[in-house]
Amino acid sequence: MKLVGIVGSNAEVSYNRLLMEFVAKHFGDLFELEVLEIKDVPLFNQSDDQTNSKEVQYLNKKIMDADGVIISTPEHNHTIPAGLKSVIEWLSFKIHPLDAKPVMVIGASYYDQGTSRAQLHLRQILDSPGVNAHVFPGNEFLLGKVKEAFDTDNNIKDQRTVDYLESCLRKFMRFVNVVGILDEPQPAKAPEPEDLYATGKIDTTIENVDMNADDWVEQAAEAVNAVEGKTYVKLDRGILTVDQLNYFLASMPMELTYADSNNQFLYYNQTAPAEEMLASRNPSQVGNPLAKCHPEKAYKNVGWVLQQLRSGATDAVRVHVPTHGPDKYVVHNYQAMHDENGNYAGVNEYILDFKPIIDWYLKQTGQELVGGTDGVSGASAKEDKAVDGVSGASEKETETVAVDSVSGASENA
Amino acid sequence: MKKFIGLVGTNSDQSTNRTLLEFMEKHFADKAQIELVEIKDIPLFNKPENKQVPKEVQIIADKIDAADGVVISTPEYDHSVPASLMNALAWLSYGIVPLLDKPVMITGASYGTLGSSRAQVHLRQILDAPELKARIMPSSEFLLGHSLQAFDEEGNLVDQEKLEKLEKLFEDFMIFVEITGQLKSAYQADKKEVENFSWENI
């Protein structure tokens, strides 16, 4: 976890700086904390916009890049120092890096009060709509009588104080993770379940031909007078004969599969017999609804992948299938297709072995994978988790069969 | 005739809080003399070791010292007082005590509906801090919302109800100044305490 700590004082000597430096040093194994200074930031003036000054942009960038922010504030006149308020005003004027950022407030003072009033003001300020930070509730850390609080190595002397600080910081770390959920985009409504049996009809559905027929391609071609051979087809952008189109698709260094938005399997670039393919397809399967290409236990996961693509939640779902051994790095890519108006048009599943690409790249650039001689298969071990990610909250399916939206139970992987 | 300082609570070139104080200066000219004071040339407070306040601050401190009271008009930035006003008050309590026991009336204007309500609450708390210890007129609030539409071309308050409220509050403030003049018993002790204050002696 990456945090930044803002020293809320611009004074040369500040116990709040000591406190922040102590947090960074003492809790280095919990998180990474970079201490930020505000002393060079000019006084806010809305008539003299210095948002683009080096000092303001520096803080802006550091805060944007951080998972959370800790602010240590002194107390001046029962409130926070003008210098700190000025920084917050710059960061809520034209730019808003603290928006939805988890922020923890701490403070140190000479008196017993330990900045109690300043902390309350700071919480209210951070809560205002222009700043809109996620202020960490409760867990007040007030360090009073600071002149006696630190030892000569600038460590807090009292162990109970250190323990309490640690408990506050640990809770803040959990808070950082929890509030992240608040900002995740929410789907407008739960996605419709996918119709894997392709019972619907889209403009291009070829009617009155049995989807499950072994010779669906031949029957359907006849039904629509499909062109073939040397007949020209106009494409965007070019003209090819159907033969040329086939040569072209067959030469792609990957297995291509087309399923339309009605969840009907319409095409694959047939280049090898089913048993030699990375994910096997049989000529007789073409035309089938996706339900017929999968075992029933995989429906849930297939539906999930299709929902992601149809809803636009993502344009691509990738799954590494590690069952091909260390010589291959086979990835099933489910890429959403869209028509000229941006409407979902189906899924392009391309199955690609990345290993030759990586090997070629390493050879060309004279580089090696570090972290073991078997870098690629090492990475694949980790990727098992990603497969689980795709299968969602459901039971662990055998990954290849489960997530391959098109290939059938005959999958040999 | 009473002499008051009208402290413009922002360093911005455009401010309806300035417009409000200018209106008060003009409107109450037969009751009191209000001199507007700007805070925009005050440098950023940085707690200098030598406790020397800048020349700009000393000029303002002297004016406040000589006045019978202060009217502070504050905008609201991020639910609080603008940094520039906090900054001015930090200097005005750094080894000098111009606001100690000084009668203060708080007003505020904002573009939105609320009229700087949260900033005014903070300002009261700030002025109540031991280093400032001003005499803030209690139980009174002047919140001017939608301030961009509140004045006509001559800078006069348009809304008659608001104007009446301001007139009554100002009348009360004149009386409040008289009353607080009698609350002076602790003044010398407080003054000494603030002036002799040292972090090293805590």
Boltz contact constraints between the chains, C-beta under 6 A:
constraints:
  - contact:
      token1: [A, 10]
      token2: [B, 46]
      max_distance: 6.0
  - contact:
      token1: [A, 11]
      token2: [B, 47]
      max_distance: 6.0
  - contact:
      token1: [A, 43]
      token2: [B, 44]
      max_distance: 6.0
  - contact:
      token1: [A, 44]
      token2: [B, 83]
      max_distance: 6.0
  - contact:
      token1: [A, 45]
      token2: [B, 11]
      max_distance: 6.0
  - contact:
      token1: [A, 46]
      token2: [B, 12]
      max_distance: 6.0
  - contact:
      token1: [A, 47]
      token2: [B, 12]
      max_distance: 6.0
  - contact:
      token1: [A, 47]
      token2: [B, 13]
      max_distance: 6.0
  - contact:
      token1: [A, 76]
      token2: [B, 90]
      max_distance: 6.0
  - contact:
      token1: [A, 77]
      token2: [B, 89]
      max_distance: 6.0
  - contact:
      token1: [A, 77]
      token2: [B, 126]
      max_distance: 6.0
  - contact:
      token1: [A, 77]
      token2: [B, 129]
      max_distance: 6.0
  - contact:
      token1: [A, 77]
      token2: [B, 131]
      max_distance: 6.0
  - contact:
      token1: [A, 77]
      token2: [B, 132]
      max_distance: 6.0
  - contact:
      token1: [A, 78]
      token2: [B, 125]
      max_distance: 6.0
  - contact:
      token1: [A, 78]
      token2: [B, 126]
      max_distance: 6.0
  - contact:
      token1: [A, 78]
      token2: [B, 129]
      max_distance: 6.0
  - contact:
      token1: [A, 79]
      token2: [B, 126]
      max_distance: 6.0
  - contact:
      token1: [A, 82]
      token2: [B, 45]
      max_distance: 6.0
  - contact:
      token1: [A, 82]
      token2: [B, 83]
      max_distance: 6.0
  - contact:
      token1: [A, 82]
      token2: [B, 86]
      max_distance: 6.0
  - contact:
      token1: [A, 82]
      token2: [B, 87]
      max_distance: 6.0
  - contact:
      token1: [A, 82]
      token2: [B, 90]
      max_distance: 6.0
  - contact:
      token1: [A, 85]
      token2: [B, 83]
      max_distance: 6.0
  - contact:
      token1: [A, 85]
      token2: [B, 86]
      max_distance: 6.0
  - contact:
      token1: [A, 86]
      token2: [B, 83]
      max_distance: 6.0
  - contact:
      token1: [A, 89]
      token2: [B, 77]
      max_distance: 6.0
  - contact:
      token1: [A, 89]
      token2: [B, 83]
      max_distance: 6.0
  - contact:
      token1: [A, 92]
      token2: [B, 78]
      max_distance: 6.0
  - contact:
      token1: [A, 110]
      token2: [B, 202]
      max_distance: 6.0
  - contact:
      token1: [A, 124]
      token2: [B, 79]
      max_distance: 6.0
  - contact:
      token1: [A, 125]
      token2: [B, 78]
      max_distance: 6.0
  - contact:
      token1: [A, 125]
      token2: [B, 79]
      max_distance: 6.0
  - contact:
      token1: [A, 125]
      token2: [B, 80]
      max_distance: 6.0
  - contact:
      token1: [A, 128]
      token2: [B, 78]
      max_distance: 6.0
  - contact:
      token1: [A, 128]
      token2: [B, 79]
      max_distance: 6.0
  - contact:
      token1: [A, 130]
      token2: [B, 78]
      max_distance: 6.0
  - contact:
      token1: [A, 131]
      token2: [B, 78]
      max_distance: 6.0
